[in-house]
């Protein structure tokens, strides 16, 4: 089973959006996917409860069925303020950590501290767990977006992609869906933006094997 941790201690950074859409992507491939909701707000769990039964199945980590089966993918949606022993254990168990960042000074400041913590993790230093960054809700024409790209480029981690600030993500979340469940003509630009992230995950998990 491959384990992906989506983490950033800053609340509202886009963790649930990333986690649910990653789970949806692998489910559309016909893979067994378990979504683990570590946040007390339980946003991912509530999204799962809204998910129509007619769409590819995603199991909850707390369901009886998932506890007795071996999934192909475990996607973990972590809480804000995630650090210390809980962070270390989660990073140790993960094959890769995806860090979402929004283009604001508050998000950049919080994320810089978090990336410093990640670089100190033994699993990351020994390249047993791989870390990468994803820009969230990015309008490429703004100064804040340019500052975000500049910041991410100066870190020691790969910058995979930036996802646009689009109503399609709001609509999908309300319906328990992902961009991968929607008509491709509606999400052409979004699927293009997701491609580098998905390719990196596949390449990374193959390398780990």
N, C-alpha and C positions, 0 to 999 in steps of 0.2 A: 504494500500500500504506500502511495506517495502522499506526503504530508506537506501542505502549503499553509503557512501562517501569514495572515494579513494583519499588520501591526503598525500602530503609531499612537503614542500616548495622548495626542491632541484629539479631543472630542470633535466630531463632525468633519474629520479629514477625508472621509469617503471609504472607510474600511468595509462597511456593510455593502455598499455598491460594488466594490471589487469582489468581495467574498461571494455574494450571491450570483453575480454574473460569471465568475469562474466556475462555480458549481454548476450553473446552467450550461455552460459551454461543454464541460466534460460529460454531462448527462445527455446532451444532444448527440454525442458520439457513441451513445449506447453503453457507456461505462457506468459502473456502480459508484455513486458519489454520496459521501456523508458530509453534512454541513454541521460544524461544531460552533455553537454560539456561546462564547465565553463572557459576553457582556451582560451585565445585570439588566439592561434595558430590553434585552431579548429581541432586538430589531430583526435579526436574521430568522429567528424562530417564528415571529409574527409573519414575516414574508413567506416562509414555508407554509404556514397555515392558510395563506391566501392563494397559494399556488394551485391552479386547476388540475384535477386528476388526469385530464387528457394530455397533459404535457409530460416530458420525460421525468421520471421519478428522481427525487433527491431525498435521501433519508436524513432525519434529524439524528444527531449524535446521541441524544438521550432516548431515542425510541428503542423499544425492546427488540425490534427486528434488526436494527443496526448494530446492537451490542452483541448479536450472535452471528454476524456475518462479516466477511472481510471485504471491505470496499476497495476499489481501485484507487480512489482519491479521497483524502480527508482534507477539507478546507476549513480552517479555523478563523473565525471572526473574533478578534480580541477586543478587550475593553479599553477605554481611555485610562491613562495612568498606569499602564501595564509595565511593571518593572520588577527589579530584585529577583527573588527566588522563582516566582511564577514566570517571569520573562525568561530567565536562564533555562528553566526546564522546558518551556515551550520551544525555544530556539534550538535546544539540544535535540528535541524530537522531530523538528521540521527538516525537510529536505531543502526548502527555500523559504525566504521571508520576503514578502512584497510590502513595501512601505509607501502608502499613498500620501501625497502632499498637495495641499491647496495653495494657490498663489496669494498668500497674505503674509505680512511680517510676523504675525503671531504664530502661524503654522510653521514658517521657516525656522523661527527661533526654537520652538518646541521640538521640531524634527532634528535640528542640529544636535541638541543634547541627546536625543534618542539614538541617533546614528553613532555618537561617541560611545554610548553604552553598548551598542551592538558590536562595535569594533573590538571591545574588550572581552566579548564572549568567546570562550575557548572554541566552541564549535565553528564560529565564524573565522577565527584566526587560523584554524587548522583546515579551513575550507571543506568542512564536513556539512556545513549549512551555508547556502549561498543567499546573498541579499541583493535586492535591486529596487529601484525607485520608479514610481509612476506619478506623473502630474495629474491632478484631478480638478474637474470643473474649470478648465483652462480656456480662456479666450485669447488666442494667439496674438491679437492686435493690441493688447493692453500692456502698459508698463509693468504691471504686477506679474504678468506672464513672463516677460523678459527677465525680470529679477529672479523668478522661480527657476527658469532654465539655467541662469547663471549660477545660482546656488547649487542646483543638482549636479551641474557639470564639475563643480569644485570638490565634490565629495569623492570618496574612494570607492563608490559603488556604481555599477552600471545604471544608466538612465534609459529605461526601456521605451517609454512612450508618454504622451499626454492625451488625456481624454477630454473631450469638449464638454462645456456646460450646456447640456441639451435637455429639452423637455422629455425626450424619449426615455431617459433614465427614470424620471419621476413617474411617467405613465407605467413603465414596466414594474417599478417597485409597488405601485398601488394595486397591480393585478397579479402579483406573485410571479412575474415573468422576468426574462432577461432580454438583452438585445439579440441574443441568439435564438430566441423563441419567436421573434417578430419577423414580419415580412421583410426580406432582404432589401427591397427597394426603399424601405423607410429608414434603414440603418446602414446604408452603404458606407458613409464616412466613418461611422462608429466602428464597423467591422474592420475597416482599414487601420484604425487607430489601435484596435485590440491585437492585431496580428503580431507585432513585435513582442508583446508580452507573452502571448501564447507560445510563440516559437521559442522564446527564451526558456520558458518553463519546460517544454518538451525536451529541448537540448540539454538543460541542466539535469533533469531527472534521468535522462539516458546516461549522462556522464556519471551520475552517482551509482547507477547499476554496474 
